[in-house]
Amino acid sequence: MTDKRKDLPCVVVRDLLPLYHDGVVSSDTSDLIEAHLECCESCRDELNNIRADDNIGKKLLEQGGDSYFNE
């Protein structure tokens, strides 16, 4: 029997990564994504990019960078 969790296509995982990052996926979906991430460096890199972008956004907001968008 094969482990279907690891057969989840990258395109599906990448669509779900922003939701996974925000913690709004079900625990079953989270488990599937985590199993995929264990064996897929490309999707791990994509998740790291999402995390980095989120950190940049948070730092901009902390520094008042949102005023640029309100002008």
PDB file as gemmi writes it, atoms N, CA and C in Angstrom:
CRYST1    1.000    1.000    1.000  90.00  90.00  90.00 P 1                      
ATOM      1  N   MET A   1       0.841  -1.177   0.000  1.00  0.00           N  
ATOM      2  CA  MET A   1       0.000   0.000   0.000  1.00  0.00           C  
ATOM      3  C   MET A   1       0.893   1.250   0.000  1.00  0.00           C  
ATOM      4  N   THR A   2       0.600   2.198  -0.870  1.00  0.00           N  
ATOM      5  CA  THR A   2       1.385   3.425  -0.925  1.00  0.00           C  
ATOM      6  C   THR A   2       0.784   4.476   0.003  1.00  0.00           C  
ATOM      7  N   ASP A   3       1.620   5.389   0.413  1.00  0.00           N  
ATOM      8  CA  ASP A   3       1.168   6.478   1.268  1.00  0.00           C  
ATOM      9  C   ASP A   3       0.645   7.597   0.379  1.00  0.00           C  
ATOM     10  N   LYS A   4      -0.661   7.714   0.270  1.00  0.00           N  
ATOM     11  CA  LYS A   4      -1.296   8.694  -0.611  1.00  0.00           C  
ATOM     12  C   LYS A   4      -1.002  10.128  -0.198  1.00  0.00           C  
ATOM     13  N   ARG A   5      -0.679  10.333   1.069  1.00  0.00           N  
ATOM     14  CA  ARG A   5      -0.400  11.692   1.521  1.00  0.00           C  
ATOM     15  C   ARG A   5       0.793  12.280   0.794  1.00  0.00           C  
ATOM     16  N   LYS A   6       1.752  11.459   0.448  1.00  0.00           N  
ATOM     17  CA  LYS A   6       2.941  11.948  -0.231  1.00  0.00           C  
ATOM     18  C   LYS A   6       2.726  12.088  -1.730  1.00  0.00           C  
ATOM     19  N   ASP A   7       1.590  11.595  -2.227  1.00  0.00           N  
ATOM     20  CA  ASP A   7       1.276  11.685  -3.646  1.00  0.00           C  
ATOM     21  C   ASP A   7       0.496  12.954  -3.982  1.00  0.00           C  
ATOM     22  N   LEU A   8       0.251  13.799  -3.014  1.00  0.00           N  
ATOM     23  CA  LEU A   8      -0.469  15.039  -3.248  1.00  0.00           C  
ATOM     24  C   LEU A   8       0.342  15.894  -4.219  1.00  0.00           C  
ATOM     25  N   PRO A   9      -0.248  16.316  -5.338  1.00  0.00           N  
ATOM     26  CA  PRO A   9       0.505  17.082  -6.337  1.00  0.00           C  
ATOM     27  C   PRO A   9       0.963  18.442  -5.796  1.00  0.00           C  
ATOM     28  N   CYS A  10       2.135  18.854  -6.236  1.00  0.00           N  
ATOM     29  CA  CYS A  10       2.685  20.139  -5.812  1.00  0.00           C  
ATOM     30  C   CYS A  10       1.732  21.290  -6.128  1.00  0.00           C  
ATOM     31  N   VAL A  11       1.076  21.228  -7.263  1.00  0.00           N  
ATOM     32  CA  VAL A  11       0.176  22.326  -7.643  1.00  0.00           C  
ATOM     33  C   VAL A  11      -0.945  22.486  -6.622  1.00  0.00           C  
ATOM     34  N   VAL A  12      -1.421  21.406  -6.066  1.00  0.00           N  
ATOM     35  CA  VAL A  12      -2.466  21.466  -5.046  1.00  0.00           C  
ATOM     36  C   VAL A  12      -1.890  22.007  -3.742  1.00  0.00           C  
ATOM     37  N   VAL A  13      -0.736  21.518  -3.366  1.00  0.00           N  
ATOM     38  CA  VAL A  13      -0.100  21.978  -2.129  1.00  0.00           C  
ATOM     39  C   VAL A  13       0.174  23.475  -2.209  1.00  0.00           C  
ATOM     40  N   ARG A  14       0.700  23.936  -3.334  1.00  0.00           N  
ATOM     41  CA  ARG A  14       1.015  25.365  -3.477  1.00  0.00           C  
ATOM     42  C   ARG A  14      -0.233  26.232  -3.416  1.00  0.00           C  
ATOM     43  N   ASP A  15      -1.352  25.734  -3.907  1.00  0.00           N  
ATOM     44  CA  ASP A  15      -2.613  26.474  -3.787  1.00  0.00           C  
ATOM     45  C   ASP A  15      -3.046  26.588  -2.324  1.00  0.00           C  
ATOM     46  N   LEU A  16      -2.734  25.566  -1.543  1.00  0.00           N  
ATOM     47  CA  LEU A  16      -3.168  25.520  -0.148  1.00  0.00           C  
ATOM     48  C   LEU A  16      -2.183  26.164   0.828  1.00  0.00           C  
ATOM     49  N   LEU A  17      -0.942  26.382   0.406  1.00  0.00           N  
ATOM     50  CA  LEU A  17       0.077  26.873   1.332  1.00  0.00           C  
ATOM     51  C   LEU A  17      -0.287  28.192   2.020  1.00  0.00           C  
ATOM     52  N   PRO A  18      -0.855  29.185   1.316  1.00  0.00           N  
ATOM     53  CA  PRO A  18      -1.226  30.412   2.039  1.00  0.00           C  
ATOM     54  C   PRO A  18      -2.257  30.150   3.143  1.00  0.00           C  
ATOM     55  N   LEU A  19      -3.211  29.285   2.870  1.00  0.00           N  
ATOM     56  CA  LEU A  19      -4.212  28.939   3.885  1.00  0.00           C  
ATOM     57  C   LEU A  19      -3.577  28.150   5.026  1.00  0.00           C  
ATOM     58  N   TYR A  20      -2.663  27.247   4.687  1.00  0.00           N  
ATOM     59  CA  TYR A  20      -1.927  26.477   5.694  1.00  0.00           C  
ATOM     60  C   TYR A  20      -1.122  27.423   6.579  1.00  0.00           C  
ATOM     61  N   HIS A  21      -0.437  28.365   5.943  1.00  0.00           N  
ATOM     62  CA  HIS A  21       0.368  29.346   6.672  1.00  0.00           C  
ATOM     63  C   HIS A  21      -0.494  30.147   7.644  1.00  0.00           C  
ATOM     64  N   ASP A  22      -1.696  30.502   7.223  1.00  0.00           N  
ATOM     65  CA  ASP A  22      -2.608  31.286   8.063  1.00  0.00           C  
ATOM     66  C   ASP A  22      -3.328  30.435   9.104  1.00  0.00           C  
ATOM     67  N   GLY A  23      -3.166  29.122   9.033  1.00  0.00           N  
ATOM     68  CA  GLY A  23      -3.766  28.230  10.018  1.00  0.00           C  
ATOM     69  C   GLY A  23      -5.259  28.032   9.858  1.00  0.00           C  
ATOM     70  N   VAL A  24      -5.748  28.139   8.621  1.00  0.00           N  
ATOM     71  CA  VAL A  24      -7.193  28.023   8.406  1.00  0.00           C  
ATOM     72  C   VAL A  24      -7.603  26.757   7.654  1.00  0.00           C  
ATOM     73  N   VAL A  25      -6.687  25.805   7.528  1.00  0.00           N  
ATOM     74  CA  VAL A  25      -7.044  24.530   6.908  1.00  0.00           C  
ATOM     75  C   VAL A  25      -7.410  23.542   8.008  1.00  0.00           C  
ATOM     76  N   SER A  26      -8.151  22.529   7.640  1.00  0.00           N  
ATOM     77  CA  SER A  26      -8.523  21.498   8.610  1.00  0.00           C  
ATOM     78  C   SER A  26      -7.287  20.734   9.067  1.00  0.00           C  
ATOM     79  N   SER A  27      -7.415  20.034  10.160  1.00  0.00           N  
ATOM     80  CA  SER A  27      -6.278  19.250  10.658  1.00  0.00           C  
ATOM     81  C   SER A  27      -5.902  18.141   9.674  1.00  0.00           C  
ATOM     82  N   ASP A  28      -6.885  17.566   8.985  1.00  0.00           N  
ATOM     83  CA  ASP A  28      -6.588  16.540   7.973  1.00  0.00           C  
ATOM     84  C   ASP A  28      -5.790  17.136   6.822  1.00  0.00           C  
ATOM     85  N   THR A  29      -6.198  18.319   6.356  1.00  0.00           N  
ATOM     86  CA  THR A  29      -5.472  18.978   5.268  1.00  0.00           C  
ATOM     87  C   THR A  29      -4.079  19.364   5.720  1.00  0.00           C  
ATOM     88  N   SER A  30      -3.966  19.857   6.924  1.00  0.00           N  
ATOM     89  CA  SER A  30      -2.674  20.214   7.483  1.00  0.00           C  
ATOM     90  C   SER A  30      -1.744  19.004   7.514  1.00  0.00           C  
ATOM     91  N   ASP A  31      -2.266  17.870   7.932  1.00  0.00           N  
ATOM     92  CA  ASP A  31      -1.471  16.632   7.969  1.00  0.00           C  
ATOM     93  C   ASP A  31      -0.991  16.249   6.578  1.00  0.00           C  
ATOM     94  N   LEU A  32      -1.872  16.378   5.587  1.00  0.00           N  
ATOM     95  CA  LEU A  32      -1.495  16.047   4.206  1.00  0.00           C  
ATOM     96  C   LEU A  32      -0.402  16.973   3.694  1.00  0.00           C  
ATOM     97  N   ILE A  33      -0.547  18.251   3.975  1.00  0.00           N  
ATOM     98  CA  ILE A  33       0.451  19.226   3.525  1.00  0.00           C  
ATOM     99  C   ILE A  33       1.785  18.960   4.212  1.00  0.00           C  
ATOM    100  N   GLU A  34       1.762  18.714   5.493  1.00  0.00           N  
ATOM    101  CA  GLU A  34       2.994  18.460   6.232  1.00  0.00           C  
ATOM    102  C   GLU A  34       3.696  17.205   5.727  1.00  0.00           C  
ATOM    103  N   ALA A  35       2.947  16.171   5.408  1.00  0.00           N  
ATOM    104  CA  ALA A  35       3.547  14.951   4.857  1.00  0.00           C  
ATOM    105  C   ALA A  35       4.201  15.254   3.512  1.00  0.00           C  
ATOM    106  N   HIS A  36       3.549  16.071   2.701  1.00  0.00           N  
ATOM    107  CA  HIS A  36       4.111  16.447   1.398  1.00  0.00           C  
ATOM    108  C   HIS A  36       5.383  17.276   1.590  1.00  0.00           C  
ATOM    109  N   LEU A  37       5.337  18.217   2.523  1.00  0.00           N  
ATOM    110  CA  LEU A  37       6.487  19.089   2.750  1.00  0.00           C  
ATOM    111  C   LEU A  37       7.719  18.322   3.217  1.00  0.00           C  
ATOM    112  N   GLU A  38       7.499  17.211   3.907  1.00  0.00           N  
ATOM    113  CA  GLU A  38       8.623  16.396   4.377  1.00  0.00           C  
ATOM    114  C   GLU A  38       9.481  15.892   3.224  1.00  0.00           C  
ATOM    115  N   CYS A  39       8.859  15.658   2.077  1.00  0.00           N  
ATOM    116  CA  CYS A  39       9.614  15.054   0.972  1.00  0.00           C  
ATOM    117  C   CYS A  39       9.700  15.957  -0.259  1.00  0.00           C  
ATOM    118  N   CYS A  40       9.265  17.220  -0.142  1.00  0.00           N  
ATOM    119  CA  CYS A  40       9.282  18.107  -1.311  1.00  0.00           C  
ATOM    120  C   CYS A  40       9.978  19.426  -0.976  1.00  0.00           C  
ATOM    121  N   GLU A  41      11.210  19.530  -1.389  1.00  0.00           N  
ATOM    122  CA  GLU A  41      11.997  20.734  -1.120  1.00  0.00           C  
ATOM    123  C   GLU A  41      11.417  21.967  -1.807  1.00  0.00           C  
ATOM    124  N   SER A  42      10.890  21.797  -2.989  1.00  0.00           N  
ATOM    125  CA  SER A  42      10.327  22.915  -3.740  1.00  0.00           C  
ATOM    126  C   SER A  42       9.147  23.548  -3.000  1.00  0.00           C  
ATOM    127  N   CYS A  43       8.263  22.746  -2.484  1.00  0.00           N  
ATOM    128  CA  CYS A  43       7.114  23.270  -1.742  1.00  0.00           C  
ATOM    129  C   CYS A  43       7.543  23.842  -0.392  1.00  0.00           C  
ATOM    130  N   ARG A  44       8.563  23.251   0.233  1.00  0.00           N  
ATOM    131  CA  ARG A  44       9.101  23.832   1.469  1.00  0.00           C  
ATOM    132  C   ARG A  44       9.659  25.220   1.190  1.00  0.00           C  
ATOM    133  N   ASP A  45      10.364  25.370   0.063  1.00  0.00           N  
ATOM    134  CA  ASP A  45      10.900  26.677  -0.323  1.00  0.00           C  
ATOM    135  C   ASP A  45       9.779  27.682  -0.534  1.00  0.00           C  
ATOM    136  N   GLU A  46       8.695  27.251  -1.169  1.00  0.00           N  
ATOM    137  CA  GLU A  46       7.546  28.136  -1.394  1.00  0.00           C  
ATOM    138  C   GLU A  46       6.936  28.578  -0.062  1.00  0.00           C  
ATOM    139  N   LEU A  47       6.810  27.666   0.887  1.00  0.00           N  
ATOM    140  CA  LEU A  47       6.290  28.022   2.203  1.00  0.00           C  
ATOM    141  C   LEU A  47       7.222  29.012   2.891  1.00  0.00           C  
ATOM    142  N   ASN A  48       8.511  28.805   2.776  1.00  0.00           N  
ATOM    143  CA  ASN A  48       9.476  29.741   3.361  1.00  0.00           C  
ATOM    144  C   ASN A  48       9.355  31.121   2.728  1.00  0.00           C  
ATOM    145  N   ASN A  49       9.083  31.181   1.426  1.00  0.00           N  
ATOM    146  CA  ASN A  49       8.876  32.468   0.755  1.00  0.00           C  
ATOM    147  C   ASN A  49       7.630  33.167   1.290  1.00  0.00           C  
ATOM    148  N   ILE A  50       6.567  32.404   1.507  1.00  0.00           N  
ATOM    149  CA  ILE A  50       5.333  32.968   2.062  1.00  0.00           C  
ATOM    150  C   ILE A  50       5.603  33.525   3.462  1.00  0.00           C  
ATOM    151  N   ARG A  51       6.351  32.775   4.248  1.00  0.00           N  
ATOM    152  CA  ARG A  51       6.676  33.228   5.604  1.00  0.00           C  
ATOM    153  C   ARG A  51       7.529  34.494   5.570  1.00  0.00           C  
ATOM    154  N   ALA A  52       8.494  34.541   4.657  1.00  0.00           N  
ATOM    155  CA  ALA A  52       9.353  35.720   4.538  1.00  0.00           C  
ATOM    156  C   ALA A  52       8.543  36.937   4.111  1.00  0.00           C  
ATOM    157  N   ASP A  53       7.653  36.768   3.134  1.00  0.00           N  
ATOM    158  CA  ASP A  53       6.794  37.879   2.694  1.00  0.00           C  
ATOM    159  C   ASP A  53       5.922  38.373   3.839  1.00  0.00           C  
ATOM    160  N   ASP A  54       5.404  37.458   4.631  1.00  0.00           N  
ATOM    161  CA  ASP A  54       4.563  37.825   5.768  1.00  0.00           C  
ATOM    162  C   ASP A  54       5.372  38.618   6.787  1.00  0.00           C  
ATOM    163  N   ASN A  55       6.595  38.206   7.032  1.00  0.00           N  
ATOM    164  CA  ASN A  55       7.452  38.907   7.986  1.00  0.00           C  
ATOM    165  C   ASN A  55       7.773  40.315   7.500  1.00  0.00           C  
ATOM    166  N   ILE A  56       8.008  40.475   6.207  1.00  0.00           N  
ATOM    167  CA  ILE A  56       8.277  41.802   5.647  1.00  0.00           C  
ATOM    168  C   ILE A  56       7.055  42.693   5.825  1.00  0.00           C  
ATOM    169  N   GLY A  57       5.882  42.154   5.517  1.00  0.00           N  
ATOM    170  CA  GLY A  57       4.645  42.919   5.681  1.00  0.00           C  
ATOM    171  C   GLY A  57       4.422  43.349   7.117  1.00  0.00           C  
ATOM    172  N   LYS A  58       4.682  42.459   8.049  1.00  0.00           N  
ATOM    173  CA  LYS A  58       4.511  42.788   9.467  1.00  0.00           C  
ATOM    174  C   LYS A  58       5.485  43.887   9.886  1.00  0.00           C  
ATOM    175  N   LYS A  59       6.727  43.802   9.414  1.00  0.00           N  
ATOM    176  CA  LYS A  59       7.717  44.827   9.763  1.00  0.00           C  
ATOM    177  C   LYS A  59       7.319  46.181   9.188  1.00  0.00           C  
ATOM    178  N   LEU A  60       6.797  46.193   7.965  1.00  0.00           N  
ATOM    179  CA  LEU A  60       6.349  47.457   7.370  1.00  0.00           C  
ATOM    180  C   LEU A  60       5.220  48.073   8.181  1.00  0.00           C  
ATOM    181  N   LEU A  61       4.280  47.253   8.606  1.00  0.00           N  
ATOM    182  CA  LEU A  61       3.171  47.758   9.410  1.00  0.00           C  
ATOM    183  C   LEU A  61       3.652  48.291  10.748  1.00  0.00           C  
ATOM    184  N   GLU A  62       4.610  47.609  11.347  1.00  0.00           N  
ATOM    185  CA  GLU A  62       5.161  48.051  12.626  1.00  0.00           C  
ATOM    186  C   GLU A  62       5.854  49.400  12.488  1.00  0.00           C  
ATOM    187  N   GLN A  63       6.449  49.646  11.318  1.00  0.00           N  
ATOM    188  CA  GLN A  63       7.188  50.878  11.073  1.00  0.00           C  
ATOM    189  C   GLN A  63       6.312  51.972  10.466  1.00  0.00           C  
ATOM    190  N   GLY A  64       5.025  51.711  10.350  1.00  0.00           N  
ATOM    191  CA  GLY A  64       4.123  52.699   9.773  1.00  0.00           C  
ATOM    192  C   GLY A  64       4.161  52.717   8.270  1.00  0.00           C  
ATOM    193  N   GLY A  65       4.642  51.677   7.645  1.00  0.00           N  
ATOM    194  CA  GLY A  65       4.741  51.599   6.186  1.00  0.00           C  
ATOM    195  C   GLY A  65       3.399  51.577   5.501  1.00  0.00           C  
ATOM    196  N   ASP A  66       2.326  51.323   6.228  1.00  0.00           N  
ATOM    197  CA  ASP A  66       1.012  51.282   5.621  1.00  0.00           C  
ATOM    198  C   ASP A  66       0.552  52.673   5.176  1.00  0.00           C  
ATOM    199  N   SER A  67       1.176  53.726   5.691  1.00  0.00           N  
ATOM    200  CA  SER A  67       0.776  55.081   5.278  1.00  0.00           C  
ATOM    201  C   SER A  67       1.061  55.316   3.803  1.00  0.00           C  
ATOM    202  N   TYR A  68       2.025  54.630   3.258  1.00  0.00           N  
ATOM    203  CA  TYR A  68       2.339  54.737   1.841  1.00  0.00           C  
ATOM    204  C   TYR A  68       1.127  54.329   0.998  1.00  0.00           C  
ATOM    205  N   PHE A  69       0.428  53.302   1.439  1.00  0.00           N  
ATOM    206  CA  PHE A  69      -0.715  52.793   0.681  1.00  0.00           C  
ATOM    207  C   PHE A  69      -1.963  53.629   0.882  1.00  0.00           C  
ATOM    208  N   ASN A  70      -1.983  54.449   1.914  1.00  0.00           N  
ATOM    209  CA  ASN A  70      -3.162  55.267   2.195  1.00  0.00           C  
ATOM    210  C   ASN A  70      -3.125  56.618   1.505  1.00  0.00           C  
ATOM    211  N   GLU A  71      -2.018  56.964   0.873  1.00  0.00           N  
ATOM    212  CA  GLU A  71      -1.901  58.279   0.221  1.00  0.00           C  
ATOM    213  C   GLU A  71      -2.618  58.317  -1.090  1.00  0.00           C  
TER     214      GLU A  71                                                      
END                                                                             
